[in-house]
Amino acid sequence: MTAKQIAIIGGGPAGLMAAEVLSSSGHAVTVYDGMPTFGRKFLLAGKSGLNITHSEDYQRFATRFGAASDRLRTALDAFTPADVQAWASSLGTETFTGTSGRVFPTVMKASPLLRAWLKRLEAQGVKLMTRHRWTGFADDGLTFDTPNGLTTLHSDATLLALGGASWPRLGADGGWVPLLRDKGVGIADLQPANCGFDVDWSDVFKDRFAGAPLKSVATTSDAGTFPGEFVISRHGIEGSLVYAHSAALRDRLARQGTATLIVDLAPGRNAERLMKDLSRQDGKVSFSNRLRKGAGLEGVKAALVRELGSQAALNDPAQLALLIKALPIPVTRPRPIAEAISSAGGIRFDAVDERYMLKALPGVFAAGEMLDWEAPTGGYLLTACFATGRAAAAGINQWLKSQV
Ligand SMILES: Cc1cc2nc3c(=O)[nH]c(=O)nc-3n(C[C@H](O)[C@H](O)[C@H](O)COP(=O)(O)OP(=O)(O)OC[C@H]3O[C@@H](n4cnc5c(N)ncnc54)[C@H](O)[C@@H]3O)c2cc1C
């Protein structure tokens, strides 16, 4: 096939991965990004210990993408977690598996990997254009806002890899949603994923405990029961254990208007034992002392029981034991998408074909977080962005061949 002009808009993990595949196929690839540098969210992800993929059994791994798991399967099969590690290694970044099964670069950050990646792409002939903000379609071309004013560019095929809408100051702000909706592309509203939640704490509780971690607890929602820790914030609750429940809590809030995260504050003891230990406490000593001696709870855990328990429950050992084992935290709404780790929603899978081409816009493809899938934290997000970037690139190759 003769070399074609390919425009990739969005220089995050999905767009750069597609650029790698398409330039290897001999095409003239240009990656455009609205920001002054590429991969800003990838770099930020690296600030908190880049979690590049996950080592769990692949059959389980492939189910982590909720309703989109089946649809993503072909892309994931073609670029598995083992492939992600081999790819990082080919760029000089070795990885290791943490005790949780999460896979990290040994240097724990993204910058050396991104630097080596951009260098390799340029060596393969990829043109990297920053400060080119895509603004839509006109005259059969793509329009960009650039430092030299508005410009229209033409390509033989285009990949959109514009990300979701979390952390908008890093470049991905969901500004593409109305541009594609106008063209008849089906898009599910972008929503916060892997996010914190608001809780109506009393002023006394939040003034005293905002920032306090709740360690060694178990939490339950429609998503299941998971052990770990989370943090009390001024607004409510946040941290990786809350993120694990965020899709379930968000969806229940949308369905029913209310949702609760159930917290077991003493996972090592059963309710019966707790009740006996609490019953043995002298009713004349303070509640805090009874809770500390009878249940081993103090600090933020004790304050949380006091904050959420009714007076009757606090005074009755049997009710108190049950409360400690299953304390319901009522959440009122997810934190705004700008604060979330990732986005749910995006271009619906029925709006793209098997090649990741938009059915409403032949020759225009999409990949990465702008597609309608979500996954927990743990390396699943980046793996699916890499995998869909590669799958869309393969789709572009296929489509270009079918055009000759
Ligand atoms: C704090 C934080 C920590 C994270 N940690 C992890 C982790 O450890 N592991 C993991 O798997 N995932 C992690 N993620 C998620 C992961 O970073 C994202 O899922 C991933 O970067 C999405 O890749 P993408 O290529 O689809 O989009 P993005 O990385 O968002 O890239 C999209 C690009 O498109 C550009 N763009 C957007 N609109 C336009 C436009 N109109 N014109 C031109 N350019 C445009 C943006 O500037 C951006 O460079 C984390 C996210 C955050 C916020």
PDBQT file of the ligand as one rigid body, heavy atoms in Angstrom, charges set to zero:
ROOT
HETATM    1  C1  LIG A 501      -4.106  11.309  38.797  1.00  0.00    +0.000 C 
HETATM    2  C2  LIG A 501      -4.245  10.184  37.786  1.00  0.00    +0.000 A 
HETATM    3  C3  LIG A 501      -3.540   9.003  37.995  1.00  0.00    +0.000 A 
HETATM    4  C4  LIG A 501      -3.691   7.943  37.078  1.00  0.00    +0.000 A 
HETATM    5  N1  LIG A 501      -2.975   6.795  37.301  1.00  0.00    +0.000 NA
HETATM    6  C5  LIG A 501      -3.135   5.751  36.442  1.00  0.00    +0.000 A 
HETATM    7  C6  LIG A 501      -2.386   4.552  36.650  1.00  0.00    +0.000 A 
HETATM    8  O1  LIG A 501      -1.526   4.456  37.545  1.00  0.00    +0.000 OA
HETATM    9  N2  LIG A 501      -2.642   3.498  35.809  1.00  0.00    +0.000 N 
HETATM   10  C7  LIG A 501      -3.565   3.568  34.790  1.00  0.00    +0.000 A 
HETATM   11  O2  LIG A 501      -3.778   2.579  34.087  1.00  0.00    +0.000 OA
HETATM   12  N3  LIG A 501      -4.214   4.727  34.537  1.00  0.00    +0.000 NA
HETATM   13  C8  LIG A 501      -4.015   5.809  35.341  1.00  0.00    +0.000 A 
HETATM   14  N4  LIG A 501      -4.701   6.981  35.090  1.00  0.00    +0.000 N 
HETATM   15  C9  LIG A 501      -5.579   7.053  33.895  1.00  0.00    +0.000 C 
HETATM   16  C10 LIG A 501      -4.783   7.230  32.588  1.00  0.00    +0.000 C 
HETATM   17  O3  LIG A 501      -3.802   8.224  32.748  1.00  0.00    +0.000 OA
HETATM   18  C11 LIG A 501      -5.753   7.603  31.451  1.00  0.00    +0.000 C 
HETATM   19  O4  LIG A 501      -6.763   6.604  31.373  1.00  0.00    +0.000 OA
HETATM   20  C12 LIG A 501      -5.024   7.710  30.108  1.00  0.00    +0.000 C 
HETATM   21  O5  LIG A 501      -4.054   8.743  30.132  1.00  0.00    +0.000 OA
HETATM   22  C13 LIG A 501      -6.021   8.005  28.973  1.00  0.00    +0.000 C 
HETATM   23  O6  LIG A 501      -5.300   7.970  27.764  1.00  0.00    +0.000 OA
HETATM   24  P1  LIG A 501      -5.883   8.631  26.433  1.00  0.00    +0.000 P 
HETATM   25  O7  LIG A 501      -4.768   8.571  25.450  1.00  0.00    +0.000 OA
HETATM   26  O8  LIG A 501      -7.179   8.027  26.090  1.00  0.00    +0.000 OA
HETATM   27  O9  LIG A 501      -6.195  10.148  26.846  1.00  0.00    +0.000 OA
HETATM   28  P2  LIG A 501      -5.268  11.273  27.499  1.00  0.00    +0.000 P 
HETATM   29  O10 LIG A 501      -4.099  10.703  28.176  1.00  0.00    +0.000 OA
HETATM   30  O11 LIG A 501      -6.194  12.122  28.295  1.00  0.00    +0.000 OA
HETATM   31  O12 LIG A 501      -4.748  12.072  26.225  1.00  0.00    +0.000 OA
HETATM   32  C14 LIG A 501      -5.623  12.833  25.429  1.00  0.00    +0.000 C 
HETATM   33  C15 LIG A 501      -4.816  13.923  24.744  1.00  0.00    +0.000 C 
HETATM   34  O13 LIG A 501      -5.693  14.612  23.843  1.00  0.00    +0.000 OA
HETATM   35  C16 LIG A 501      -5.404  15.981  23.890  1.00  0.00    +0.000 C 
HETATM   36  N5  LIG A 501      -6.605  16.714  23.469  1.00  0.00    +0.000 N 
HETATM   37  C17 LIG A 501      -7.830  16.706  24.051  1.00  0.00    +0.000 A 
HETATM   38  N6  LIG A 501      -8.684  17.471  23.344  1.00  0.00    +0.000 NA
HETATM   39  C18 LIG A 501      -7.972  17.968  22.281  1.00  0.00    +0.000 A 
HETATM   40  C19 LIG A 501      -8.291  18.793  21.166  1.00  0.00    +0.000 A 
HETATM   41  N7  LIG A 501      -9.529  19.292  20.987  1.00  0.00    +0.000 N 
HETATM   42  N8  LIG A 501      -7.316  19.082  20.274  1.00  0.00    +0.000 NA
HETATM   43  C20 LIG A 501      -6.070  18.574  20.410  1.00  0.00    +0.000 A 
HETATM   44  N9  LIG A 501      -5.697  17.798  21.445  1.00  0.00    +0.000 NA
HETATM   45  C21 LIG A 501      -6.650  17.471  22.362  1.00  0.00    +0.000 A 
HETATM   46  C22 LIG A 501      -5.010  16.235  25.327  1.00  0.00    +0.000 C 
HETATM   47  O14 LIG A 501      -4.219  17.410  25.447  1.00  0.00    +0.000 OA
HETATM   48  C23 LIG A 501      -4.260  14.960  25.697  1.00  0.00    +0.000 C 
HETATM   49  O15 LIG A 501      -2.871  15.089  25.499  1.00  0.00    +0.000 OA
HETATM   50  C24 LIG A 501      -4.551   8.065  35.955  1.00  0.00    +0.000 A 
HETATM   51  C25 LIG A 501      -5.231   9.262  35.753  1.00  0.00    +0.000 A 
HETATM   52  C26 LIG A 501      -5.080  10.320  36.651  1.00  0.00    +0.000 A 
HETATM   53  C27 LIG A 501      -5.837  11.620  36.406  1.00  0.00    +0.000 C 
ENDROOT
TORSDOF 0
